[in-house]
Amino acid sequence: MTGTPLGSVDDCVARALAVHARTQEARLGSSPGVATAAGSASVPVRTLIGVAGEPGGGKSTAAAALVEGLVRVGVRAVVVPMNGFHLAGSSLGRLGRLDRKGAIDTFDAGGYLSLLRRLRSRSTTVWAPEYVRGVEESIGGAIEVDPSVEVVVSEGNYLLAELAPWPDVRSAFDEVWFVDTPAGLRRRWLVARHVRFGMTPEAAAAWAAGPDEANARLVRTTRARADVVVDAGRLWPDA
């Protein structure tokens, strides 16, 4: 982990622009792209930035704010969340994991890794899945990443986890950031989100204290492997 925690959207955008410039220079050198398998043409590459953090900690909000900031300064960017790779409810039921949906083994990590590798090249449009809250299922081909997109920001709980194949996921990014959120604020946001998407307040509080907290404990252990921390308390001081 390096540098001072990022405490504003402007900080995040500045960091992302520096990562983008650095990775493009490193990957492209003086050429306009990277050689294709045939070696006859150049294909531009994308910058990939990961945003990790505990459940309910503001990862999605931070990723969206970062993309909006990049677009404002003229960089084409989109968010491609990890949660599009939730296993289907029917699969989780068959595997006996439905009561702890959101745990690290309830995602198609290999599928996510394959998508990240496909996203590196800007040679063609890539379609990514999107998780729909309320429906609580993923929809394939819902997020379009066309060749003009320069930066992909992908957020998820386990981007820094050590269980295979997550280290390969970590390596697929140019940088991975960790959103560090005060525990009380995170739990309040988490319960409110569960209620917003259909849980009773009692059920929301129980899920946040049970499966969500178990997942959060694992995610907290990965913080030190981030390239930089995003200080959610400073990013949203009035939350």
MIDRENBA-281277 format. One record per residue (C-alpha): residue number from 1; residue in one letter; x, y, z. Coordinates in steps of 0.02 Angstrom, whole numbers, always signed. Example, Ala and Ser with C-alpha at 12.3 -4.5 7.8 and 13.67 -1.06 7.14 Angstrom:
  num  residuo       X       Y       Z
    1        a    +615    -225    +390
    2        s    +684     -53    +357
This chain:
  num  residuo       X       Y       Z
    1        m      +0      +0      +0
    2        t     +67    +170     -46
    3        g     +25    +353     -25
    4        t     -94    +457     +78
    5        p    -275    +395     +84
    6        l    -385    +472     -49
    7        g    -511    +588     +33
    8        s    -605    +671    -109
    9        v    -674    +631    -281
   10        d    -544    +748    -354
   11        d    -408    +647    -267
   12        c    -479    +487    -341
   13        v    -489    +560    -516
   14        a    -310    +626    -506
   15        r    -247    +456    -449
   16        a    -343    +367    -587
   17        l    -275    +486    -720
   18        a     -98    +452    -658
   19        v    -128    +264    -663
   20        h    -201    +280    -838
   21        a     -53    +380    -901
   22        r     +73    +263    -820
   23        t      -5    +101    -879
   24        q     -32    +164   -1055
   25        e    +150    +218   -1066
   26        a    +210     +53    -994
   27        r    +101     -53   -1108
   28        l    +111     +48   -1267
   29        g    +281    +130   -1262
   30        s    +295    +239   -1416
   31        s    +172    +136   -1518
   32        p     -17    +169   -1528
   33        g     -65      -5   -1467
   34        v     -11    -182   -1434
   35        a     +21    -311   -1568
   36        t    -118    -432   -1608
   37        a     -88    -620   -1608
   38        a     -54    -609   -1795
   39        g     +75    -473   -1762
   40        s     +10    -367   -1906
   41        a     -90    -233   -1818
   42        s     -98    -133   -1658
   43        v    -244    -137   -1537
   44        p    -264      -5   -1400
   45        v    -275     -68   -1222
   46        r    -380     -14   -1074
   47        t    -333     +37    -898
   48        l    -419     -71    -766
   49        i    -444      -3    -590
   50        g    -520    -111    -452
   51        v    -614     -43    -302
   52        a    -623    -165    -156
   53        g    -704    -150     +15
   54        e    -824    -224    +141
   55        p   -1009    -255    +103
   56        g   -1107     -93    +109
   57        g    -950     +13    +122
   58        g    -984    +127     -26
   59        k    -886     +38    -162
   60        s   -1022     +62    -293
   61        t   -1043    +245    -249
   62        a    -855    +275    -254
   63        a    -837    +184    -421
   64        a    -981    +282    -497
   65        a    -910    +447    -434
   66        l    -739    +403    -505
   67        v    -812    +363    -676
   68        e    -915    +523    -677
   69        g    -758    +622    -633
   70        l    -657    +540    -772
   71        v    -793    +573    -899
   72        r    -797    +757    -846
   73        v    -613    +775    -891
   74        g    -635    +688   -1058
   75        v    -587    +508   -1019
   76        r    -713    +377   -1075
   77        a    -745    +261    -927
   78        v    -875    +136    -866
   79        v    -911     +36    -709
   80        v    -915    -154    -727
   81        p    -959    -225    -555
   82        m    -898    -394    -492
   83        n   -1071    -433    -426
   84        g   -1132    -477    -601
   85        f   -1044    -642    -565
   86        h   -1156    -694    -420
   87        l   -1207    -874    -445
   88        a   -1392    -891    -483
   89        g   -1509    -921    -338
   90        s   -1556   -1091    -408
   91        s   -1372   -1141    -412
   92        l   -1342   -1078    -236
   93        g   -1492   -1176    -176
   94        r   -1428   -1335    -256
   95        l   -1255   -1306    -180
   96        g   -1326   -1268      -7
   97        r   -1255   -1090      -6
   98        l   -1412    -984     -28
   99        d   -1416    -935    +156
  100        r   -1245    -853    +141
  101        k   -1259    -773     -30
  102        g   -1119    -647     -50
  103        a    -984    -759     +24
  104        i    -827    -783     -79
  105        d    -880    -953    -143
  106        t   -1047    -889    -208
  107        f    -967    -800    -357
  108        d    -904    -863    -524
  109        a    -727    -800    -494
  110        g    -658    -885    -649
  111        g    -789    -804    -758
  112        y    -749    -634    -683
  113        l    -564    -659    -715
  114        s    -598    -706    -896
  115        l    -701    -548    -919
  116        l    -562    -438    -847
  117        r    -438    -514    -969
  118        r    -557    -483   -1114
  119        l    -582    -304   -1058
  120        r    -397    -266   -1074
  121        s    -408    -255   -1263
  122        r    -508    -119   -1350
  123        s    -520    -218   -1511
  124        t    -706    -255   -1497
  125        t    -860    -222   -1390
  126        v    -869    -326   -1232
  127        w   -1036    -359   -1146
  128        a   -1035    -385    -957
  129        p   -1168    -452    -839
  130        e   -1259    -342    -714
  131        y   -1331    -391    -545
  132        v   -1508    -323    -519
  133        r   -1551    -289    -338
  134        g   -1732    -325    -296
  135        v   -1732    -463    -426
  136        e   -1573    -531    -342
  137        e   -1508    -609    -502
  138        s   -1382    -564    -636
  139        i   -1428    -521    -815
  140        g   -1300    -566    -947
  141        g   -1247    -443   -1081
  142        a   -1317    -292    -988
  143        i   -1163    -178    -981
  144        e   -1087    -122   -1145
  145        v    -900     -84   -1151
  146        d    -865     -23   -1327
  147        p    -692      +5   -1401
  148        s    -696    +191   -1360
  149        v    -694    +156   -1172
  150        e    -521    +194   -1103
  151        v    -542    +151    -919
  152        v    -645     +14    -835
  153        v    -679     +30    -649
  154        s    -735    -133    -567
  155        e    -789    -144    -387
  156        g    -813    -295    -276
  157        n    -781    -369    -105
  158        y    -645    -496    -144
  159        l    -528    -414    -270
  160        l    -383    -427    -146
  161        a    -422    -600     -76
  162        e    -287    -734     -70
  163        l    -396    -886    -110
  164        a    -370    -945    -290
  165        p    -408    -878    -418
  166        w    -423    -707    -334
  167        p    -235    -668    -339
  168        d    -249    -683    -529
  169        v    -397    -563    -521
  170        r    -288    -442    -424
  171        s    -152    -457    -555
  172        a    -275    -418    -695
  173        f    -294    -240    -631
  174        d    -172     -97    -648
  175        e    -217     -43    -471
  176        v    -339    -100    -337
  177        w    -402     +25    -208
  178        f    -485     -12     -41
  179        v    -633     +91     +19
  180        d    -610    +107    +208
  181        t    -775    +149    +292
  182        p    -813    +178    +477
  183        a    -900     +23    +544
  184        g   -1055    +110    +610
  185        l   -1082    +205    +448
  186        r   -1056     +50    +343
  187        r   -1183     -52    +443
  188        r   -1310     +88    +433
  189        w   -1291     +99    +244
  190        l   -1300     -90    +228
  191        v   -1461    -109    +327
  192        a   -1540     +37    +232
  193        r   -1494     -45     +66
  194        h   -1571    -211    +117
  195        v   -1731    -124    +170
  196        r   -1736     -23      +8
  197        f   -1734    -184     -92
  198        g   -1870    -274      +3
  199        m   -1811    -339    +172
  200        t   -1899    -295    +332
  201        p   -1793    -191    +452
  202        e   -1776    -342    +566
  203        a   -1721    -458    +426
  204        a   -1602    -326    +358
  205        a   -1519    -303    +527
  206        a   -1503    -492    +550
  207        w   -1426    -518    +378
  208        a   -1305    -372    +404
  209        a   -1250    -443    +572
  210        g   -1238    -621    +506
  211        p   -1183    -664    +328
  212        d   -1131    -486    +285
  213        e   -1023    -468    +440
  214        a    -940    -636    +410
  215        n    -894    -578    +235
  216        a    -836    -409    +300
  217        r    -715    -492    +420
  218        l    -631    -582    +274
  219        v    -627    -425    +167
  220        r    -548    -322    +308
  221        t    -399    -440    +309
  222        t    -361    -394    +128
  223        r    -345    -205    +156
  224        a    -156    -205    +169
  225        r    -139    -275      -8
  226        a    -222    -123     -87
  227        d    -119      +2    -186
  228        v    -207    +146     -98
  229        v    -349    +173     +26
  230        v    -503    +280      -7
  231        d    -559    +362    +156
  232        a    -748    +351    +147
  233        g    -768    +457    +304
  234        r    -681    +602    +214
  235        l    -759    +565     +46
  236        w    -935    +580    +117
  237        p    -915    +682    +278
  238        d   -1102    +720    +291
  239        a   -1162    +541    +264
